[in-house]
Amino acid sequence: MTEIVPRSAVIAGGLVAATLVLSACGADGDAATNADGESAATAISAEDFGGMDALVKAAKEEGTLNAIALPRDWANYGALIDGFEKKYGIKVKVENPDGASQDEINAVTSRKGKDGAPDVLDLGSSFAYSAAQQNLLAQYMVTDFIDIPDGQKDTMSRWYHGYGGYISIGCDARRVKTCPTTFKDLLKPEYKGQIALNGNPNKSGSAFGSVYAAALANGGSFDYIQPGLDFFAKLKKNGNYTPVQSTAATIMKGQTPIVLDWDYLNARYTDAFKSKGLDWQVTVPEDGKFSEYYSQAINEDAPHPAAARLWQEYLYSAKGQNLWLKGYARPALMAAMEKDGTLDKTAAAKLPKVSGTPSFPSEAQMGHAKDDIAEGWGKPASR
């Protein structure tokens, strides 16, 4: 678990960090500034920039937010984008909506200092860790930073969890006689050529999580992901795994009738396919419960630094968090919102059922797992 310092220490530390950044880098003449001429690019918080009104004003002057890899049907991002544009009059440009986390990092590194670089990032946790280690992310604390649970935020505020869920098994009950509900079930010969992932685990956060979940179901741990790699090697060897990347289209065509993916994505398919006569069933496997949240971050060299920071504030407002929840994703501030009465209880009641409390691998564990997958994905089982 990442240790989170008390509120007073966070605020004090943030102000010290801001001073160091300003003295080391200076203000960016091209970036939005407040009434005192201070750049949004170095603001550690809205308060540090002169308050929300100043941040909103600067963001509106920029007029644009460059986003990347945000499909409108992923975790209700369509509603989030529309809501932000309507509230602030800022145009959200989404590049490569179906891109993966690594594509986002590649876009940041290849377009450093360019107007077309992404302002904000939505990354699987392991990719957020990697981006932070490469010094690609800006420090910024949203207003409710203190309420994001311990272990779900970087102490330097370079990234923090926004929304997440559990790896689940989605199944087309119209085409599959008996839907699998556990990882053990997936090895049965009746599922030959039917099991798919939402991408490659070296690039996709959900595919990465599926390997981790398989590891937990087969004697592995946060420190030992090899059983997950062995599991998928077995699926490939017995012909159950198909390399076709799952999408709504592949599911409708019957190419990927069984899909390992985040529960909020599989649950969304249940609604989307119902009118088309497809019975899409979703189960969180009890033998391999792996939960992960996608992290929100700001590009250190964001071309629209004020809009980037305002976008973060919107996502972590009660409105933004509840919009994620309506997309079946579990928002990071869910516990705090339930306590203060701002949580959408109707949306919360529709989440896929799961027992227990989620736990998360540490940054070091995620880093090791990522390295192991990079080396071992696609190779024969080790035993």
C-alpha positions as CSV (number, residue, x, y, z in Angstrom):
1,M,0.0,0.0,0.0
2,T,1.1,3.5,-0.8
3,E,1.4,5.6,2.4
4,I,-0.7,8.7,2.3
5,V,0.3,11.6,4.5
6,P,-2.3,13.7,6.5
7,R,-4.2,16.5,4.9
8,S,-2.0,19.2,6.4
9,A,1.1,17.6,5.3
10,V,-0.3,17.0,1.8
11,I,-1.2,20.7,1.4
12,A,2.1,21.9,2.8
13,G,4.0,19.4,0.7
14,G,2.1,20.6,-2.4
15,L,3.0,24.2,-1.8
16,V,6.6,23.4,-1.4
17,A,6.5,21.3,-4.5
18,A,4.9,24.1,-6.4
19,T,7.6,26.5,-5.3
20,L,10.3,24.1,-6.5
21,V,8.6,23.6,-9.8
22,L,8.2,27.3,-10.4
23,S,11.8,28.1,-9.5
24,A,13.2,25.3,-11.6
25,C,11.1,25.7,-14.7
26,G,9.6,29.1,-14.6
27,A,6.3,30.1,-16.2
28,D,5.4,29.0,-19.7
29,G,4.7,32.1,-21.7
30,D,2.3,30.2,-24.0
31,A,0.3,28.7,-21.2
32,A,-2.9,30.1,-19.7
33,T,-2.2,32.4,-16.7
34,N,-4.2,33.9,-13.9
35,A,-4.6,37.5,-12.9
36,D,-1.2,37.5,-11.2
37,G,0.5,36.1,-14.4
38,E,1.1,32.7,-12.9
39,S,1.0,29.8,-15.3
40,A,-1.6,27.0,-15.1
41,A,1.1,24.6,-16.2
42,T,2.8,24.8,-12.8
43,A,-0.4,24.9,-10.6
44,I,-0.4,22.1,-8.1
45,S,-4.1,22.7,-7.2
46,A,-7.0,25.0,-8.1
47,E,-6.3,27.0,-4.9
48,D,-2.7,27.3,-6.0
49,F,-3.8,29.0,-9.2
50,G,-6.1,31.4,-7.4
51,G,-9.3,29.3,-7.0
52,M,-11.8,27.6,-9.3
53,D,-13.0,30.8,-10.9
54,A,-9.5,31.6,-12.1
55,L,-9.0,28.1,-13.3
56,V,-12.3,28.1,-15.2
57,K,-11.6,31.4,-16.8
58,A,-8.1,30.3,-18.0
59,A,-9.5,27.0,-19.3
60,K,-12.2,28.8,-21.2
61,E,-9.6,31.0,-22.8
62,E,-7.8,27.9,-24.0
63,G,-11.0,26.6,-25.3
64,T,-9.8,23.1,-26.1
65,L,-9.0,19.9,-24.3
66,N,-6.9,17.2,-26.1
67,A,-8.0,13.7,-24.9
68,I,-7.0,10.3,-26.2
69,A,-8.3,6.7,-26.0
70,L,-11.7,7.6,-24.6
71,P,-14.4,5.6,-26.3
72,R,-17.8,7.2,-25.8
73,D,-19.2,3.8,-24.7
74,W,-16.4,3.1,-22.2
75,A,-17.5,3.8,-18.6
76,N,-20.0,6.4,-19.8
77,Y,-17.3,8.7,-21.3
78,G,-19.7,10.0,-23.9
79,A,-21.8,11.5,-21.1
80,L,-18.8,12.9,-19.3
81,I,-17.4,14.5,-22.4
82,D,-20.8,16.0,-23.3
83,G,-21.3,17.3,-19.8
84,F,-17.9,18.9,-19.6
85,E,-18.4,20.7,-23.0
86,K,-21.9,21.9,-22.0
87,K,-20.8,23.1,-18.6
88,Y,-17.7,25.0,-19.7
89,G,-18.0,25.5,-23.4
90,I,-14.6,23.8,-23.9
91,K,-14.3,21.6,-26.9
92,V,-13.0,18.1,-26.1
93,K,-11.0,16.5,-29.0
94,V,-10.7,12.8,-28.6
95,E,-7.9,11.2,-30.7
96,N,-7.7,7.4,-31.3
97,P,-10.8,6.6,-29.1
98,D,-10.1,2.9,-29.2
99,G,-6.4,3.2,-28.4
100,A,-4.7,1.4,-25.5
101,S,-2.8,2.8,-22.5
102,Q,0.5,2.3,-24.1
103,D,-0.7,4.3,-27.2
104,E,-1.4,7.2,-24.8
105,I,2.1,7.1,-23.4
106,N,3.6,6.9,-26.9
107,A,1.6,9.9,-28.0
108,V,2.9,11.9,-25.1
109,T,6.6,11.0,-25.7
110,S,6.4,11.4,-29.5
111,R,4.7,14.8,-29.4
112,K,6.5,16.5,-26.6
113,G,6.1,20.2,-26.9
114,K,3.6,20.0,-29.8
115,D,0.1,21.5,-29.9
116,G,-1.4,18.1,-30.8
117,A,-0.1,16.3,-27.7
118,P,-2.6,14.8,-25.3
119,D,-3.5,17.1,-22.3
120,V,-5.0,14.3,-20.2
121,L,-4.5,10.6,-19.9
122,D,-6.7,7.7,-18.7
123,L,-4.3,4.8,-18.0
124,G,-4.3,1.3,-16.5
125,S,-2.5,1.4,-13.2
126,S,0.7,-0.3,-14.4
127,F,0.9,2.2,-17.2
128,A,0.3,5.2,-14.9
129,Y,3.2,3.9,-12.7
130,S,5.4,3.7,-15.8
131,A,4.5,7.2,-17.1
132,A,5.3,8.7,-13.6
133,Q,8.6,6.9,-13.6
134,Q,9.4,8.5,-17.0
135,N,8.5,12.0,-15.6
136,L,5.7,12.4,-18.1
137,L,3.0,13.4,-15.6
138,A,2.3,16.8,-14.0
139,Q,1.6,17.2,-10.2
140,Y,-2.0,18.2,-9.5
141,M,-4.3,17.6,-6.6
142,V,-8.0,17.8,-7.3
143,T,-10.2,19.4,-4.6
144,D,-11.2,16.1,-3.1
145,F,-7.8,14.5,-3.4
146,I,-7.8,13.7,0.4
147,D,-10.9,11.5,-0.1
148,I,-9.4,9.2,-2.7
149,P,-8.6,6.0,-0.7
150,D,-5.1,5.2,0.5
151,G,-3.3,3.1,-2.0
152,Q,-5.2,4.6,-4.9
153,K,-3.2,7.8,-5.4
154,D,0.4,8.8,-6.0
155,T,1.7,10.7,-3.0
156,M,3.2,13.3,-5.4
157,S,-0.3,13.6,-7.0
158,R,0.9,12.7,-10.5
159,W,-1.9,10.2,-10.9
160,Y,-4.9,8.9,-8.9
161,H,-7.5,6.3,-9.5
162,G,-10.7,7.6,-11.1
163,Y,-12.9,4.5,-11.7
164,G,-12.6,0.8,-11.9
165,G,-14.0,-2.6,-11.5
166,Y,-13.3,-6.4,-11.5
167,I,-12.2,-8.7,-14.2
168,S,-15.4,-10.5,-15.3
169,I,-16.5,-13.2,-17.7
170,G,-19.1,-12.1,-20.2
171,C,-20.9,-14.8,-22.1
172,D,-23.4,-14.9,-25.0
173,A,-25.9,-17.4,-23.5
174,R,-27.7,-17.6,-26.9
175,R,-24.6,-19.2,-28.4
176,V,-23.0,-20.9,-25.4
177,K,-25.0,-23.7,-23.8
178,T,-23.6,-23.3,-20.3
179,C,-21.8,-20.1,-19.6
180,P,-18.5,-20.4,-17.6
181,T,-18.4,-18.7,-14.2
182,T,-14.9,-19.5,-13.1
183,F,-11.4,-19.6,-14.5
184,K,-11.4,-23.3,-14.0
185,D,-14.5,-23.6,-16.2
186,L,-12.6,-21.8,-19.1
187,L,-10.4,-24.8,-19.6
188,K,-13.3,-27.1,-20.5
189,P,-13.1,-28.4,-24.1
190,E,-16.6,-27.2,-24.8
191,Y,-15.3,-23.6,-25.1
192,K,-12.9,-24.2,-27.9
193,G,-12.2,-21.1,-30.0
194,Q,-14.6,-19.0,-27.9
195,I,-12.5,-17.1,-25.3
196,A,-11.2,-13.7,-26.0
197,L,-9.5,-10.7,-24.4
198,N,-10.0,-7.0,-25.0
199,G,-6.5,-6.5,-26.5
200,N,-3.0,-7.6,-25.8
201,P,-1.8,-7.6,-22.1
202,N,1.3,-5.7,-23.1
203,K,-0.9,-2.8,-24.2
204,S,-4.3,-3.2,-22.7
205,G,-5.1,-2.6,-19.0
206,S,-8.1,-5.0,-19.1
207,A,-6.1,-7.8,-20.8
208,F,-3.3,-7.2,-18.2
209,G,-5.8,-7.5,-15.4
210,S,-7.2,-10.8,-16.9
211,V,-3.7,-12.4,-16.7
212,Y,-3.4,-11.2,-13.1
213,A,-6.9,-12.6,-12.2
214,A,-5.9,-15.9,-13.9
215,A,-2.8,-16.0,-11.7
216,L,-4.8,-15.4,-8.5
217,A,-7.2,-18.3,-9.6
218,N,-4.3,-20.7,-10.1
219,G,-2.0,-20.3,-7.0
220,G,-0.4,-17.0,-7.9
221,S,-0.3,-13.7,-6.1
222,F,0.4,-10.1,-6.6
223,D,4.1,-11.0,-6.4
224,Y,3.8,-14.0,-8.7
225,I,1.9,-13.6,-12.0
226,Q,3.5,-16.6,-13.8
227,P,0.5,-18.9,-13.1
228,G,-1.6,-16.5,-15.1
229,L,0.7,-16.6,-18.1
230,D,0.7,-20.4,-17.8
231,F,-3.1,-20.4,-17.7
232,F,-3.4,-18.5,-21.0
233,A,-0.7,-20.7,-22.5
234,K,-2.9,-23.7,-21.7
235,L,-5.9,-22.0,-23.2
236,K,-4.0,-21.3,-26.4
237,K,-2.6,-24.9,-26.5
238,N,-6.1,-26.5,-26.1
239,G,-7.6,-24.1,-28.7
240,N,-10.0,-22.4,-26.3
241,Y,-8.3,-18.9,-26.7
242,T,-8.9,-16.9,-29.8
243,P,-6.5,-14.0,-30.7
244,V,-9.4,-12.0,-32.0
245,Q,-9.7,-8.7,-30.0
246,S,-13.2,-8.5,-28.6
247,T,-15.5,-5.7,-29.6
248,A,-19.2,-5.2,-29.7
249,A,-19.0,-6.2,-33.4
250,T,-17.1,-9.4,-32.8
251,I,-19.6,-10.4,-30.1
252,M,-22.6,-9.7,-32.3
253,K,-21.0,-11.8,-35.1
254,G,-20.4,-14.7,-32.7
255,Q,-16.6,-14.5,-33.1
256,T,-16.0,-13.9,-29.4
257,P,-18.9,-15.4,-27.4
258,I,-16.9,-15.5,-24.2
259,V,-15.0,-12.3,-23.1
260,L,-12.7,-11.6,-20.2
261,D,-13.0,-7.9,-19.5
262,W,-13.8,-5.3,-16.8
263,D,-17.2,-5.9,-15.3
264,Y,-18.4,-2.4,-16.2
265,L,-17.7,-3.0,-19.9
266,N,-19.3,-6.4,-19.9
267,A,-22.3,-5.1,-18.0
268,R,-22.7,-2.3,-20.5
269,Y,-22.9,-5.0,-23.2
270,T,-25.8,-6.6,-21.4
271,D,-27.9,-3.4,-21.8
272,A,-26.7,-2.7,-25.4
273,F,-27.4,-6.2,-26.7
274,K,-30.8,-6.8,-25.0
275,S,-32.8,-5.1,-27.7
276,K,-30.9,-7.2,-30.4
277,G,-32.0,-10.5,-28.9
278,L,-28.6,-11.3,-27.3
279,D,-28.5,-12.6,-23.8
280,W,-25.2,-11.4,-22.4
281,Q,-24.5,-12.7,-18.9
282,V,-21.8,-11.3,-16.6
283,T,-20.1,-13.0,-13.7
284,V,-17.2,-11.9,-11.5
285,P,-15.3,-15.2,-11.0
286,E,-14.9,-16.1,-7.3
287,D,-11.7,-18.0,-8.0
288,G,-9.9,-15.1,-9.5
289,K,-11.1,-11.7,-8.2
290,F,-8.9,-9.0,-9.5
291,S,-9.8,-5.4,-9.2
292,E,-8.1,-2.5,-10.8
293,Y,-8.9,1.2,-11.3
294,Y,-7.9,3.3,-14.3
295,S,-5.8,6.3,-13.3
296,Q,-6.3,9.9,-14.4
297,A,-3.3,12.1,-15.1
298,I,-2.2,15.3,-16.8
299,N,0.6,15.4,-19.4
300,E,3.6,17.3,-17.9
301,D,3.7,19.3,-21.2
302,A,0.0,19.6,-21.7
303,P,-0.7,22.2,-24.5
304,H,-3.9,23.2,-22.6
305,P,-2.8,23.0,-18.9
306,A,-5.8,24.9,-17.5
307,A,-8.3,22.9,-19.4
308,A,-6.5,19.7,-18.3
309,R,-6.7,20.6,-14.7
310,L,-10.4,21.7,-15.0
311,W,-11.2,18.3,-16.6
312,Q,-9.7,16.6,-13.6
313,E,-11.8,18.7,-11.2
314,Y,-14.9,17.8,-13.3
315,L,-14.2,14.0,-13.2
316,Y,-13.7,14.1,-9.4
317,S,-16.8,16.2,-8.7
318,A,-20.0,14.4,-7.6
319,K,-21.4,14.9,-11.1
320,G,-18.4,13.3,-12.8
321,Q,-18.1,10.4,-10.3
322,N,-21.8,9.6,-10.7
323,L,-21.6,9.6,-14.5
324,W,-18.9,6.9,-14.3
325,L,-21.1,5.0,-11.9
326,K,-24.0,5.1,-14.4
327,G,-21.6,3.4,-16.8
328,Y,-21.3,0.5,-14.3
329,A,-17.8,1.7,-13.2
330,R,-17.0,2.0,-9.5
331,P,-15.8,5.6,-8.8
332,A,-12.8,6.2,-6.6
333,L,-14.8,8.5,-4.3
334,M,-17.7,6.0,-4.0
335,A,-17.2,5.5,-0.2
336,A,-16.9,9.2,0.5
337,M,-19.9,10.0,-1.6
338,E,-22.0,7.3,0.1
339,K,-21.1,8.9,3.4
340,D,-22.0,12.4,2.4
341,G,-25.1,11.5,0.5
342,T,-24.1,12.4,-3.0
343,L,-23.8,8.9,-4.4
344,D,-26.4,7.8,-7.0
345,K,-27.8,4.8,-5.1
346,T,-29.9,3.6,-8.1
347,A,-26.8,3.3,-10.3
348,A,-24.8,1.7,-7.5
349,A,-27.5,-1.0,-7.1
350,K,-27.0,-2.1,-10.7
351,L,-23.3,-3.0,-10.3
352,P,-22.3,-6.6,-10.9
353,K,-22.3,-8.5,-7.6
354,V,-19.0,-9.3,-6.0
355,S,-18.0,-10.4,-2.4
356,G,-15.3,-9.1,-0.2
357,T,-13.2,-5.9,-0.4
358,P,-10.9,-5.2,-3.3
359,S,-7.2,-5.1,-2.7
360,F,-4.6,-3.8,-5.1
361,P,-1.0,-4.7,-6.0
362,S,1.7,-2.1,-5.1
363,E,3.5,-0.1,-7.7
364,A,6.5,-2.4,-7.4
365,Q,4.4,-5.5,-7.8
366,M,2.6,-4.1,-10.9
367,G,6.0,-3.1,-12.4
368,H,7.4,-6.7,-11.9
369,A,4.1,-8.2,-13.3
370,K,4.3,-5.9,-16.4
371,D,7.9,-7.0,-17.0
372,D,7.0,-10.7,-16.6
373,I,4.1,-10.3,-19.1
374,A,6.4,-8.5,-21.6
375,E,8.8,-11.4,-21.4
376,G,6.4,-14.4,-21.1
377,W,3.2,-13.6,-23.0
378,G,2.8,-15.9,-26.0
379,K,5.4,-18.5,-24.7
380,P,4.5,-22.1,-23.7
381,A,3.5,-22.8,-20.1
382,S,6.4,-23.0,-17.7
383,R,5.2,-26.2,-16.2
